[in-house]
Amino acid sequence: MSTTAIPPTADDLTLVLLTVEEAARRLRIGRTTCYALIRSGELESIPVGRLRRVPADAPAAYVARRRIAQQAA
């Protein structure tokens, strides 16, 4: 009996950490733009060894902050 693991996708809500590419897909932006948001501190990320990961709730938090800022303007 063989079981084949299905790799997680950016839409998998059970993920705790996302790759930058997965976070970019959730935000529907490019990878370069996602890295720019990380560099500027607008999108939370953490280092894991030599890798950069985005907490799964960070894209939604970023959008919420942007919506609040938009409404205040």
All heavy atoms as TSV, in Angstrom:
chain	resi	resn	atom	element	x	y	z
A	1	MET	N	N	0.847	-1.172	0.000
A	1	MET	CA	C	0.000	0.000	0.000
A	1	MET	C	C	0.897	1.240	0.000
A	1	MET	O	O	1.715	1.416	0.868
A	1	MET	CB	C	-0.912	-0.006	1.220
A	1	MET	CG	C	-1.905	1.084	1.111
A	1	MET	SD	S	-3.013	1.422	2.456
A	1	MET	CE	C	-3.617	-0.023	3.140
A	2	SER	N	N	0.744	2.093	-0.987
A	2	SER	CA	C	1.574	3.273	-1.139
A	2	SER	C	C	0.754	4.522	-0.856
A	2	SER	O	O	-0.352	4.676	-1.359
A	2	SER	CB	C	2.135	3.320	-2.559
A	2	SER	OG	O	2.811	4.526	-2.765
A	3	THR	N	N	1.307	5.400	-0.049
A	3	THR	CA	C	0.642	6.671	0.207
A	3	THR	C	C	1.503	7.768	-0.381
A	3	THR	O	O	2.707	7.811	-0.166
A	3	THR	CB	C	0.444	6.921	1.712
A	3	THR	OG1	O	1.713	6.922	2.336
A	3	THR	CG2	C	-0.446	5.869	2.325
A	4	THR	N	N	0.894	8.619	-1.138
A	4	THR	CA	C	1.604	9.720	-1.757
A	4	THR	C	C	1.218	10.996	-1.045
A	4	THR	O	O	0.042	11.347	-0.971
A	4	THR	CB	C	1.234	9.830	-3.248
A	4	THR	OG1	O	1.492	8.587	-3.873
A	4	THR	CG2	C	2.025	10.920	-3.919
A	5	ALA	N	N	2.222	11.674	-0.511
A	5	ALA	CA	C	1.966	12.930	0.180
A	5	ALA	C	C	1.716	14.027	-0.846
A	5	ALA	O	O	2.425	14.135	-1.844
A	5	ALA	CB	C	3.139	13.299	1.058
A	6	ILE	N	N	0.717	14.805	-0.604
A	6	ILE	CA	C	0.416	15.929	-1.472
A	6	ILE	C	C	1.134	17.141	-0.908
A	6	ILE	O	O	0.941	17.487	0.263
A	6	ILE	CB	C	-1.102	16.184	-1.533
A	6	ILE	CG1	C	-1.814	14.957	-2.095
A	6	ILE	CG2	C	-1.416	17.428	-2.352
A	6	ILE	CD1	C	-3.312	15.022	-1.992
A	7	PRO	N	N	1.985	17.793	-1.704
A	7	PRO	CA	C	2.707	18.955	-1.183
A	7	PRO	C	C	1.742	20.085	-0.863
A	7	PRO	O	O	0.739	20.279	-1.561
A	7	PRO	CB	C	3.650	19.343	-2.324
A	7	PRO	CG	C	3.119	18.668	-3.532
A	7	PRO	CD	C	2.313	17.504	-3.079
A	8	PRO	N	N	2.004	20.828	0.202
A	8	PRO	CA	C	1.111	21.927	0.572
A	8	PRO	C	C	1.165	23.040	-0.469
A	8	PRO	O	O	2.158	23.220	-1.157
A	8	PRO	CB	C	1.651	22.394	1.919
A	8	PRO	CG	C	3.067	21.945	1.944
A	8	PRO	CD	C	3.140	20.718	1.095
A	9	THR	N	N	0.076	23.772	-0.564
A	9	THR	CA	C	0.024	24.923	-1.461
A	9	THR	C	C	-0.142	26.179	-0.629
A	9	THR	O	O	-0.393	26.120	0.576
A	9	THR	CB	C	-1.158	24.813	-2.444
A	9	THR	OG1	O	-2.372	24.870	-1.688
A	9	THR	CG2	C	-1.107	23.527	-3.249
A	10	ALA	N	N	-0.034	27.321	-1.269
A	10	ALA	CA	C	-0.195	28.594	-0.562
A	10	ALA	C	C	-1.596	28.743	0.010
A	10	ALA	O	O	-1.808	29.497	0.946
A	10	ALA	CB	C	0.103	29.760	-1.503
A	11	ASP	N	N	-2.559	28.003	-0.540
A	11	ASP	CA	C	-3.936	28.074	-0.050
A	11	ASP	C	C	-4.188	27.154	1.137
A	11	ASP	O	O	-5.267	27.159	1.709
A	11	ASP	CB	C	-4.908	27.714	-1.168
A	11	ASP	CG	C	-4.813	28.693	-2.322
A	11	ASP	OD1	O	-4.507	29.868	-2.075
A	11	ASP	OD2	O	-5.041	28.272	-3.468
A	12	ASP	N	N	-3.201	26.348	1.515
A	12	ASP	CA	C	-3.338	25.402	2.624
A	12	ASP	C	C	-3.355	26.180	3.931
A	12	ASP	O	O	-2.343	26.731	4.354
A	12	ASP	CB	C	-2.180	24.400	2.608
A	12	ASP	CG	C	-2.318	23.315	3.659
A	12	ASP	OD1	O	-3.207	23.421	4.522
A	12	ASP	OD2	O	-1.515	22.370	3.614
A	13	LEU	N	N	-4.500	26.238	4.585
A	13	LEU	CA	C	-4.650	27.034	5.807
A	13	LEU	C	C	-4.027	26.381	7.024
A	13	LEU	O	O	-4.014	26.969	8.098
A	13	LEU	CB	C	-6.135	27.330	6.047
A	13	LEU	CG	C	-6.816	28.119	4.934
A	13	LEU	CD1	C	-8.290	28.319	5.255
A	13	LEU	CD2	C	-6.129	29.435	4.689
A	14	THR	N	N	-3.483	25.170	6.889
A	14	THR	CA	C	-2.850	24.507	8.025
A	14	THR	C	C	-1.376	24.878	8.143
A	14	THR	O	O	-0.734	24.515	9.124
A	14	THR	CB	C	-2.977	22.975	7.919
A	14	THR	OG1	O	-2.276	22.539	6.750
A	14	THR	CG2	C	-4.424	22.552	7.856
A	15	LEU	N	N	-0.842	25.574	7.169
A	15	LEU	CA	C	0.563	25.961	7.218
A	15	LEU	C	C	0.782	27.007	8.291
A	15	LEU	O	O	-0.022	27.915	8.469
A	15	LEU	CB	C	1.012	26.524	5.867
A	15	LEU	CG	C	1.009	25.569	4.686
A	15	LEU	CD1	C	1.401	26.317	3.424
A	15	LEU	CD2	C	1.954	24.418	4.929
A	16	VAL	N	N	1.905	26.912	8.973
A	16	VAL	CA	C	2.268	27.896	9.994
A	16	VAL	C	C	3.172	28.959	9.385
A	16	VAL	O	O	3.029	30.141	9.662
A	16	VAL	CB	C	2.968	27.205	11.179
A	16	VAL	CG1	C	3.457	28.219	12.195
A	16	VAL	CG2	C	2.038	26.205	11.827
A	17	LEU	N	N	4.107	28.522	8.548
A	17	LEU	CA	C	5.020	29.436	7.876
A	17	LEU	C	C	4.907	29.251	6.372
A	17	LEU	O	O	4.753	28.137	5.883
A	17	LEU	CB	C	6.465	29.167	8.311
A	17	LEU	CG	C	6.801	29.429	9.761
A	17	LEU	CD1	C	8.224	28.994	10.061
A	17	LEU	CD2	C	6.619	30.901	10.101
A	18	LEU	N	N	4.998	30.353	5.663
A	18	LEU	CA	C	4.936	30.336	4.207
A	18	LEU	C	C	6.294	30.715	3.633
A	18	LEU	O	O	7.027	31.500	4.243
A	18	LEU	CB	C	3.915	31.356	3.704
A	18	LEU	CG	C	2.501	31.286	4.244
A	18	LEU	CD1	C	1.716	32.508	3.789
A	18	LEU	CD2	C	1.834	30.007	3.798
A	19	THR	N	N	6.607	30.210	2.463
A	19	THR	CA	C	7.759	30.732	1.743
A	19	THR	C	C	7.367	32.115	1.228
A	19	THR	O	O	6.184	32.484	1.206
A	19	THR	CB	C	8.136	29.834	0.550
A	19	THR	OG1	O	7.068	29.866	-0.396
A	19	THR	CG2	C	8.426	28.401	0.987
A	20	VAL	N	N	8.355	32.878	0.814
A	20	VAL	CA	C	8.066	34.203	0.268
A	20	VAL	C	C	7.194	34.065	-0.975
A	20	VAL	O	O	6.257	34.845	-1.177
A	20	VAL	CB	C	9.376	34.957	-0.039
A	20	VAL	CG1	C	9.098	36.270	-0.748
A	20	VAL	CG2	C	10.149	35.198	1.250
A	21	GLU	N	N	7.456	33.056	-1.774
A	21	GLU	CA	C	6.659	32.837	-2.980
A	21	GLU	C	C	5.200	32.524	-2.631
A	21	GLU	O	O	4.276	33.013	-3.286
A	21	GLU	CB	C	7.260	31.706	-3.821
A	21	GLU	CG	C	8.577	32.066	-4.473
A	21	GLU	CD	C	9.780	32.001	-3.528
A	21	GLU	OE1	O	9.640	31.509	-2.378
A	21	GLU	OE2	O	10.845	32.460	-3.926
A	22	GLU	N	N	4.978	31.705	-1.604
A	22	GLU	CA	C	3.614	31.383	-1.182
A	22	GLU	C	C	2.901	32.621	-0.652
A	22	GLU	O	O	1.721	32.845	-0.939
A	22	GLU	CB	C	3.634	30.281	-0.121
A	22	GLU	CG	C	4.022	28.932	-0.652
A	22	GLU	CD	C	4.301	27.911	0.439
A	22	GLU	OE1	O	4.605	28.302	1.589
A	22	GLU	OE2	O	4.225	26.716	0.118
A	23	ALA	N	N	3.612	33.442	0.128
A	23	ALA	CA	C	3.020	34.680	0.639
A	23	ALA	C	C	2.668	35.611	-0.519
A	23	ALA	O	O	1.604	36.236	-0.510
A	23	ALA	CB	C	3.983	35.366	1.609
A	24	ALA	N	N	3.551	35.695	-1.512
A	24	ALA	CA	C	3.280	36.534	-2.678
A	24	ALA	C	C	2.035	36.048	-3.414
A	24	ALA	O	O	1.200	36.858	-3.837
A	24	ALA	CB	C	4.491	36.535	-3.611
A	25	ARG	N	N	1.890	34.737	-3.548
A	25	ARG	CA	C	0.694	34.194	-4.208
A	25	ARG	C	C	-0.566	34.532	-3.424
A	25	ARG	O	O	-1.596	34.868	-4.004
A	25	ARG	CB	C	0.814	32.686	-4.395
A	25	ARG	CG	C	1.623	32.309	-5.617
A	25	ARG	CD	C	1.416	30.865	-6.011
A	25	ARG	NE	N	1.829	29.922	-4.979
A	25	ARG	CZ	C	3.056	29.412	-4.879
A	25	ARG	NH1	N	3.983	29.749	-5.740
A	25	ARG	NH2	N	3.350	28.560	-3.921
A	26	ARG	N	N	-0.494	34.451	-2.097
A	26	ARG	CA	C	-1.677	34.798	-1.288
A	26	ARG	C	C	-2.062	36.256	-1.473
A	26	ARG	O	O	-3.240	36.601	-1.469
A	26	ARG	CB	C	-1.403	34.546	0.200
A	26	ARG	CG	C	-1.551	33.110	0.570
A	26	ARG	CD	C	-1.759	32.950	2.048
A	26	ARG	NE	N	-1.867	31.534	2.352
A	26	ARG	CZ	C	-1.956	31.060	3.570
A	26	ARG	NH1	N	-1.931	31.876	4.605
A	26	ARG	NH2	N	-2.057	29.767	3.774
A	27	LEU	N	N	-1.051	37.119	-1.593
A	27	LEU	CA	C	-1.309	38.547	-1.762
A	27	LEU	C	C	-1.559	38.930	-3.212
A	27	LEU	O	O	-1.897	40.077	-3.496
A	27	LEU	CB	C	-0.123	39.355	-1.211
A	27	LEU	CG	C	0.040	39.328	0.303
A	27	LEU	CD1	C	1.391	39.906	0.703
A	27	LEU	CD2	C	-1.096	40.084	0.977
A	28	ARG	N	N	-1.366	37.975	-4.119
A	28	ARG	CA	C	-1.527	38.209	-5.558
A	28	ARG	C	C	-0.582	39.311	-6.036
A	28	ARG	O	O	-0.958	40.218	-6.788
A	28	ARG	CB	C	-2.959	38.572	-5.931
A	28	ARG	CG	C	-4.010	37.573	-5.489
A	28	ARG	CD	C	-3.819	36.233	-6.195
A	28	ARG	NE	N	-4.965	35.364	-6.042
A	28	ARG	CZ	C	-5.001	34.341	-5.190
A	28	ARG	NH1	N	-3.985	34.068	-4.421
A	28	ARG	NH2	N	-6.077	33.571	-5.115
A	29	ILE	N	N	0.669	39.255	-5.557
A	29	ILE	CA	C	1.715	40.189	-5.968
A	29	ILE	C	C	2.910	39.385	-6.436
A	29	ILE	O	O	2.977	38.167	-6.231
A	29	ILE	CB	C	2.136	41.140	-4.818
A	29	ILE	CG1	C	2.692	40.352	-3.622
A	29	ILE	CG2	C	0.967	42.034	-4.399
A	29	ILE	CD1	C	3.244	41.213	-2.499
A	30	GLY	N	N	3.872	40.054	-7.021
A	30	GLY	CA	C	5.078	39.386	-7.475
A	30	GLY	C	C	6.038	39.099	-6.330
A	30	GLY	O	O	5.959	39.715	-5.265
A	31	ARG	N	N	6.945	38.171	-6.577
A	31	ARG	CA	C	7.933	37.789	-5.568
A	31	ARG	C	C	8.825	38.971	-5.199
A	31	ARG	O	O	9.125	39.197	-4.027
A	31	ARG	CB	C	8.769	36.643	-6.130
A	31	ARG	CG	C	9.594	35.929	-5.105
A	31	ARG	CD	C	10.428	34.903	-5.792
A	31	ARG	NE	N	11.390	35.669	-6.561
A	31	ARG	CZ	C	12.649	35.341	-6.784
A	31	ARG	NH1	N	13.098	34.226	-6.429
A	31	ARG	NH2	N	13.453	36.118	-7.432
A	32	THR	N	N	9.241	39.762	-6.188
A	32	THR	CA	C	10.108	40.913	-5.936
A	32	THR	C	C	9.403	41.933	-5.051
A	32	THR	O	O	10.000	42.489	-4.121
A	32	THR	CB	C	10.551	41.556	-7.256
A	32	THR	OG1	O	11.194	40.557	-8.053
A	32	THR	CG2	C	11.499	42.715	-7.031
A	33	THR	N	N	8.139	42.184	-5.325
A	33	THR	CA	C	7.352	43.109	-4.507
A	33	THR	C	C	7.214	42.582	-3.086
A	33	THR	O	O	7.308	43.342	-2.118
A	33	THR	CB	C	5.959	43.335	-5.131
A	33	THR	OG1	O	6.130	43.841	-6.451
A	33	THR	CG2	C	5.121	44.291	-4.302
A	34	CYS	N	N	7.039	41.274	-2.950
A	34	CYS	CA	C	6.914	40.664	-1.624
A	34	CYS	C	C	8.205	40.852	-0.839
A	34	CYS	O	O	8.188	41.208	0.344
A	34	CYS	CB	C	6.546	39.188	-1.766
A	34	CYS	SG	S	5.971	38.443	-0.235
A	35	TYR	N	N	9.344	40.631	-1.490
A	35	TYR	CA	C	10.629	40.854	-0.819
A	35	TYR	C	C	10.792	42.324	-0.428
A	35	TYR	O	O	11.321	42.635	0.647
A	35	TYR	CB	C	11.796	40.412	-1.707
A	35	TYR	CG	C	12.136	38.951	-1.570
A	35	TYR	CD1	C	11.882	38.073	-2.605
A	35	TYR	CD2	C	12.721	38.452	-0.411
A	35	TYR	CE1	C	12.195	36.724	-2.488
A	35	TYR	CE2	C	13.037	37.111	-0.285
A	35	TYR	CZ	C	12.777	36.256	-1.325
A	35	TYR	OH	O	13.083	34.927	-1.195
A	36	ALA	N	N	10.317	43.236	-1.257
A	36	ALA	CA	C	10.393	44.662	-0.928
A	36	ALA	C	C	9.556	44.981	0.310
A	36	ALA	O	O	9.987	45.762	1.176
A	36	ALA	CB	C	9.942	45.503	-2.115
A	37	LEU	N	N	8.370	44.374	0.418
A	37	LEU	CA	C	7.528	44.581	1.603
A	37	LEU	C	C	8.209	44.034	2.852
A	37	LEU	O	O	8.128	44.624	3.930
A	37	LEU	CB	C	6.161	43.914	1.409
A	37	LEU	CG	C	5.241	44.542	0.375
A	37	LEU	CD1	C	4.003	43.678	0.181
A	37	LEU	CD2	C	4.859	45.950	0.787
A	38	ILE	N	N	8.893	42.916	2.704
A	38	ILE	CA	C	9.622	42.328	3.833
A	38	ILE	C	C	10.768	43.242	4.246
A	38	ILE	O	O	10.960	43.533	5.424
A	38	ILE	CB	C	10.112	40.910	3.476
A	38	ILE	CG1	C	8.924	39.952	3.395
A	38	ILE	CG2	C	11.157	40.420	4.479
A	38	ILE	CD1	C	9.247	38.600	2.798
A	39	ARG	N	N	11.543	43.703	3.258
A	39	ARG	CA	C	12.682	44.587	3.557
A	39	ARG	C	C	12.237	45.860	4.256
A	39	ARG	O	O	12.909	46.362	5.151
A	39	ARG	CB	C	13.438	44.934	2.279
A	39	ARG	CG	C	14.529	43.979	1.932
A	39	ARG	CD	C	15.449	44.517	0.848
A	39	ARG	NE	N	14.762	44.881	-0.387
A	39	ARG	CZ	C	14.381	44.020	-1.320
A	39	ARG	NH1	N	14.624	42.746	-1.181
A	39	ARG	NH2	N	13.763	44.449	-2.400
A	40	SER	N	N	11.083	46.406	3.837
A	40	SER	CA	C	10.596	47.652	4.426
A	40	SER	C	C	9.953	47.445	5.797
A	40	SER	O	O	9.667	48.412	6.491
A	40	SER	CB	C	9.584	48.312	3.490
A	40	SER	OG	O	8.371	47.571	3.467
A	41	GLY	N	N	9.705	46.183	6.167
A	41	GLY	CA	C	9.076	45.892	7.454
A	41	GLY	C	C	7.560	45.886	7.404
A	41	GLY	O	O	6.908	45.677	8.425
A	42	GLU	N	N	6.997	46.114	6.220
A	42	GLU	CA	C	5.538	46.127	6.098
A	42	GLU	C	C	4.932	44.733	6.197
A	42	GLU	O	O	3.790	44.587	6.633
A	42	GLU	CB	C	5.125	46.763	4.777
A	42	GLU	CG	C	5.429	48.242	4.696
A	42	GLU	CD	C	4.965	48.818	3.385
A	42	GLU	OE1	O	3.733	48.959	3.223
A	42	GLU	OE2	O	5.818	49.106	2.528
A	43	LEU	N	N	5.702	43.733	5.769
A	43	LEU	CA	C	5.245	42.344	5.836
A	43	LEU	C	C	6.181	41.588	6.770
A	43	LEU	O	O	7.397	41.547	6.541
A	43	LEU	CB	C	5.248	41.699	4.445
A	43	LEU	CG	C	4.768	40.253	4.365
A	43	LEU	CD1	C	3.311	40.133	4.820
A	43	LEU	CD2	C	4.919	39.720	2.953
A	44	GLU	N	N	5.616	41.030	7.821
A	44	GLU	CA	C	6.413	40.314	8.821
A	44	GLU	C	C	7.040	39.057	8.223
A	44	GLU	O	O	6.409	38.341	7.444
A	44	GLU	CB	C	5.514	39.915	9.994
A	44	GLU	CG	C	6.248	39.168	11.078
A	44	GLU	CD	C	5.317	38.627	12.150
A	44	GLU	OE1	O	4.093	38.821	12.052
A	44	GLU	OE2	O	5.835	37.992	13.078
A	45	SER	N	N	8.289	38.818	8.608
A	45	SER	CA	C	8.954	37.579	8.224
A	45	SER	C	C	9.965	37.221	9.297
A	45	SER	O	O	10.330	38.068	10.117
A	45	SER	CB	C	9.650	37.722	6.868
A	45	SER	OG	O	10.792	38.545	6.992
A	46	ILE	N	N	10.367	35.972	9.294
A	46	ILE	CA	C	11.357	35.514	10.261
A	46	ILE	C	C	12.413	34.681	9.538
A	46	ILE	O	O	12.113	34.016	8.554
A	46	ILE	CB	C	10.722	34.682	11.400
A	46	ILE	CG1	C	10.037	33.434	10.841
A	46	ILE	CG2	C	9.754	35.506	12.213
A	46	ILE	CD1	C	9.610	32.451	11.895
A	47	PRO	N	N	13.649	34.737	10.030
A	47	PRO	CA	C	14.663	33.864	9.451
A	47	PRO	C	C	14.576	32.473	10.072
A	47	PRO	O	O	14.338	32.328	11.270
A	47	PRO	CB	C	15.983	34.547	9.828
A	47	PRO	CG	C	15.669	35.313	11.071
A	47	PRO	CD	C	14.206	35.683	10.987
A	48	VAL	N	N	14.720	31.475	9.243
A	48	VAL	CA	C	14.791	30.090	9.703
A	48	VAL	C	C	16.070	29.537	9.076
A	48	VAL	O	O	16.077	29.179	7.900
A	48	VAL	CB	C	13.556	29.263	9.266
A	48	VAL	CG1	C	13.698	27.817	9.731
A	48	VAL	CG2	C	12.269	29.874	9.798
A	49	GLY	N	N	17.132	29.554	9.862
A	49	GLY	CA	C	18.433	29.214	9.296
A	49	GLY	C	C	18.791	30.261	8.263
A	49	GLY	O	O	18.754	31.459	8.529
A	50	ARG	N	N	19.082	29.825	7.056
A	50	ARG	CA	C	19.399	30.753	5.972
A	50	ARG	C	C	18.172	31.109	5.141
A	50	ARG	O	O	18.275	31.834	4.160
A	50	ARG	CB	C	20.465	30.134	5.068
A	50	ARG	CG	C	21.796	29.956	5.776
A	50	ARG	CD	C	22.821	29.320	4.889
A	50	ARG	NE	N	23.080	30.204	3.744
A	50	ARG	CZ	C	23.840	29.883	2.725
A	50	ARG	NH1	N	24.419	28.707	2.679
A	50	ARG	NH2	N	24.030	30.724	1.731
A	51	LEU	N	N	17.014	30.619	5.541
A	51	LEU	CA	C	15.779	30.847	4.798
A	51	LEU	C	C	14.982	31.988	5.404
A	51	LEU	O	O	15.124	32.317	6.573
A	51	LEU	CB	C	14.918	29.577	4.811
A	51	LEU	CG	C	15.581	28.304	4.299
A	51	LEU	CD1	C	14.672	27.119	4.552
A	51	LEU	CD2	C	15.930	28.436	2.837
A	52	ARG	N	N	14.103	32.558	4.626
A	52	ARG	CA	C	13.195	33.597	5.087
A	52	ARG	C	C	11.793	33.032	4.978
A	52	ARG	O	O	11.391	32.517	3.942
A	52	ARG	CB	C	13.364	34.820	4.183
A	52	ARG	CG	C	12.503	36.001	4.495
A	52	ARG	CD	C	12.724	36.670	5.803
A	52	ARG	NE	N	14.084	36.996	6.135
A	52	ARG	CZ	C	14.427	37.559	7.294
A	52	ARG	NH1	N	13.508	37.875	8.178
A	52	ARG	NH2	N	15.676	37.800	7.573
A	53	ARG	N	N	11.022	33.079	6.067
A	53	ARG	CA	C	9.659	32.568	6.065
A	53	ARG	C	C	8.708	33.641	6.571
A	53	ARG	O	O	9.065	34.482	7.390
A	53	ARG	CB	C	9.533	31.324	6.946
A	53	ARG	CG	C	10.300	30.123	6.411
A	53	ARG	CD	C	9.674	29.635	5.123
A	53	ARG	NE	N	10.309	28.452	4.588
A	53	ARG	CZ	C	11.080	28.435	3.507
A	53	ARG	NH1	N	11.321	29.548	2.871
A	53	ARG	NH2	N	11.610	27.319	3.066
A	54	VAL	N	N	7.488	33.580	6.086
A	54	VAL	CA	C	6.448	34.541	6.441
A	54	VAL	C	C	5.395	33.801	7.269
A	54	VAL	O	O	4.862	32.791	6.808
A	54	VAL	CB	C	5.807	35.138	5.165
A	54	VAL	CG1	C	4.675	36.084	5.518
A	54	VAL	CG2	C	6.853	35.832	4.306
A	55	PRO	N	N	5.104	34.279	8.493
A	55	PRO	CA	C	4.037	33.639	9.261
A	55	PRO	C	C	2.740	33.633	8.446
A	55	PRO	O	O	2.433	34.597	7.731
A	55	PRO	CB	C	3.907	34.519	10.506
A	55	PRO	CG	C	5.260	35.146	10.653
A	55	PRO	CD	C	5.736	35.370	9.240
A	56	ALA	N	N	1.985	32.553	8.546
A	56	ALA	CA	C	0.790	32.371	7.722
A	56	ALA	C	C	-0.242	33.478	7.920
A	56	ALA	O	O	-0.993	33.796	7.001
A	56	ALA	CB	C	0.164	31.008	8.003
A	57	ASP	N	N	-0.264	34.103	9.092
A	57	ASP	CA	C	-1.244	35.162	9.335
A	57	ASP	C	C	-0.733	36.545	8.919
A	57	ASP	O	O	-1.485	37.510	8.911
A	57	ASP	CB	C	-1.674	35.175	10.795
A	57	ASP	CG	C	-0.526	35.427	11.764
A	57	ASP	OD1	O	0.651	35.254	11.372
A	57	ASP	OD2	O	-0.800	35.785	12.919
A	58	ALA	N	N	0.538	36.658	8.534
A	58	ALA	CA	C	1.124	37.954	8.195
A	58	ALA	C	C	0.517	38.584	6.938
A	58	ALA	O	O	0.292	39.803	6.929
A	58	ALA	CB	C	2.640	37.841	8.072
A	59	PRO	N	N	0.249	37.835	5.858
A	59	PRO	CA	C	-0.376	38.491	4.707
A	59	PRO	C	C	-1.723	39.124	5.041
A	59	PRO	O	O	-1.995	40.258	4.633
A	59	PRO	CB	C	-0.527	37.351	3.691
A	59	PRO	CG	C	0.585	36.412	4.028
A	59	PRO	CD	C	0.649	36.456	5.536
A	60	ALA	N	N	-2.556	38.437	5.812
A	60	ALA	CA	C	-3.863	38.998	6.192
A	60	ALA	C	C	-3.684	40.225	7.088
A	60	ALA	O	O	-4.423	41.213	6.956
A	60	ALA	CB	C	-4.716	37.946	6.891
A	61	ALA	N	N	-2.709	40.190	7.984
A	61	ALA	CA	C	-2.444	41.335	8.855
A	61	ALA	C	C	-1.975	42.538	8.038
A	61	ALA	O	O	-2.373	43.675	8.312
A	61	ALA	CB	C	-1.401	40.956	9.910
A	62	TYR	N	N	-1.147	42.289	7.035
A	62	TYR	CA	C	-0.683	43.359	6.154
A	62	TYR	C	C	-1.869	44.010	5.443
A	62	TYR	O	O	-1.989	45.234	5.404
A	62	TYR	CB	C	0.321	42.806	5.141
A	62	TYR	CG	C	0.600	43.736	3.996
A	62	TYR	CD1	C	1.374	44.875	4.171
A	62	TYR	CD2	C	0.058	43.496	2.734
A	62	TYR	CE1	C	1.611	45.742	3.121
A	62	TYR	CE2	C	0.284	44.359	1.690
A	62	TYR	CZ	C	1.064	45.485	1.872
A	62	TYR	OH	O	1.287	46.340	0.842
A	63	VAL	N	N	-2.757	43.194	4.901
A	63	VAL	CA	C	-3.931	43.718	4.190
A	63	VAL	C	C	-4.818	44.505	5.155
A	63	VAL	O	O	-5.304	45.591	4.820
A	63	VAL	CB	C	-4.727	42.582	3.511
A	63	VAL	CG1	C	-6.061	43.081	2.971
A	63	VAL	CG2	C	-3.895	41.954	2.404
A	64	ALA	N	N	-4.997	44.006	6.366
A	64	ALA	CA	C	-5.826	44.710	7.359
A	64	ALA	C	C	-5.236	46.079	7.684
A	64	ALA	O	O	-5.979	47.071	7.760
A	64	ALA	CB	C	-5.958	43.864	8.624
A	65	ARG	N	N	-3.919	46.156	7.853
A	65	ARG	CA	C	-3.269	47.442	8.130
A	65	ARG	C	C	-3.442	48.401	6.951
A	65	ARG	O	O	-3.696	49.592	7.139
A	65	ARG	CB	C	-1.790	47.259	8.446
A	65	ARG	CG	C	-1.517	46.684	9.815
A	65	ARG	CD	C	-0.053	46.785	10.203
A	65	ARG	NE	N	0.829	46.159	9.209
A	65	ARG	CZ	C	1.132	44.858	9.172
A	65	ARG	NH1	N	0.617	44.046	10.056
A	65	ARG	NH2	N	1.950	44.396	8.250
A	66	ARG	N	N	-3.313	47.885	5.738
A	66	ARG	CA	C	-3.471	48.727	4.549
A	66	ARG	C	C	-4.901	49.239	4.433
A	66	ARG	O	O	-5.129	50.404	4.074
A	66	ARG	CB	C	-3.119	47.947	3.275
A	66	ARG	CG	C	-1.657	47.598	3.103
A	66	ARG	CD	C	-0.786	48.828	2.893
A	66	ARG	NE	N	-1.232	49.660	1.802
A	66	ARG	CZ	C	-0.654	49.724	0.601
A	66	ARG	NH1	N	0.424	49.004	0.372
A	66	ARG	NH2	N	-1.129	50.519	-0.311
A	67	ARG	N	N	-5.880	48.389	4.774
A	67	ARG	CA	C	-7.287	48.816	4.702
A	67	ARG	C	C	-7.575	49.912	5.720
A	67	ARG	O	O	-8.271	50.885	5.418
A	67	ARG	CB	C	-8.210	47.625	4.937
A	67	ARG	CG	C	-8.186	46.641	3.774
A	67	ARG	CD	C	-9.070	45.478	4.015
A	67	ARG	NE	N	-10.462	45.908	3.812
A	67	ARG	CZ	C	-11.504	45.149	4.015
A	67	ARG	NH1	N	-11.347	43.910	4.448
A	67	ARG	NH2	N	-12.705	45.591	3.804
A	68	ILE	N	N	-7.037	49.770	6.929
A	68	ILE	CA	C	-7.232	50.780	7.961
A	68	ILE	C	C	-6.601	52.106	7.531
A	68	ILE	O	O	-7.200	53.174	7.673
A	68	ILE	CB	C	-6.668	50.308	9.319
A	68	ILE	CG1	C	-7.533	49.160	9.858
A	68	ILE	CG2	C	-6.570	51.451	10.311
A	68	ILE	CD1	C	-6.931	48.437	11.046
A	69	ALA	N	N	-5.389	52.026	6.986
A	69	ALA	CA	C	-4.707	53.239	6.514
A	69	ALA	C	C	-5.487	53.898	5.381
A	69	ALA	O	O	-5.588	55.129	5.311
A	69	ALA	CB	C	-3.285	52.905	6.065
A	70	GLN	N	N	-6.041	53.086	4.498
A	70	GLN	CA	C	-6.825	53.604	3.375
A	70	GLN	C	C	-8.080	54.315	3.863
A	70	GLN	O	O	-8.448	55.368	3.365
A	70	GLN	CB	C	-7.211	52.453	2.439
A	70	GLN	CG	C	-7.978	52.869	1.230
A	70	GLN	CD	C	-7.110	53.512	0.175
A	70	GLN	OE1	O	-5.907	53.258	0.134
A	70	GLN	NE2	N	-7.688	54.336	-0.655
A	71	GLN	N	N	-8.731	53.735	4.879
A	71	GLN	CA	C	-9.954	54.336	5.412
A	71	GLN	C	C	-9.670	55.630	6.158
A	71	GLN	O	O	-10.497	56.538	6.175
A	71	GLN	CB	C	-10.663	53.341	6.314
A	71	GLN	CG	C	-11.242	52.156	5.567
A	71	GLN	CD	C	-11.732	51.055	6.482
A	71	GLN	OE1	O	-11.570	51.125	7.693
A	71	GLN	NE2	N	-12.310	50.010	5.891
A	72	ALA	N	N	-8.480	55.697	6.783
A	72	ALA	CA	C	-8.120	56.893	7.550
A	72	ALA	C	C	-7.727	58.050	6.637
A	72	ALA	O	O	-7.777	59.201	7.053
A	72	ALA	CB	C	-6.978	56.569	8.506
A	73	ALA	N	N	-7.345	57.742	5.417
A	73	ALA	CA	C	-6.877	58.783	4.487
A	73	ALA	C	C	-8.003	59.592	3.904
A	73	ALA	O	O	-9.123	59.306	3.892
A	73	ALA	CB	C	-6.074	58.153	3.350
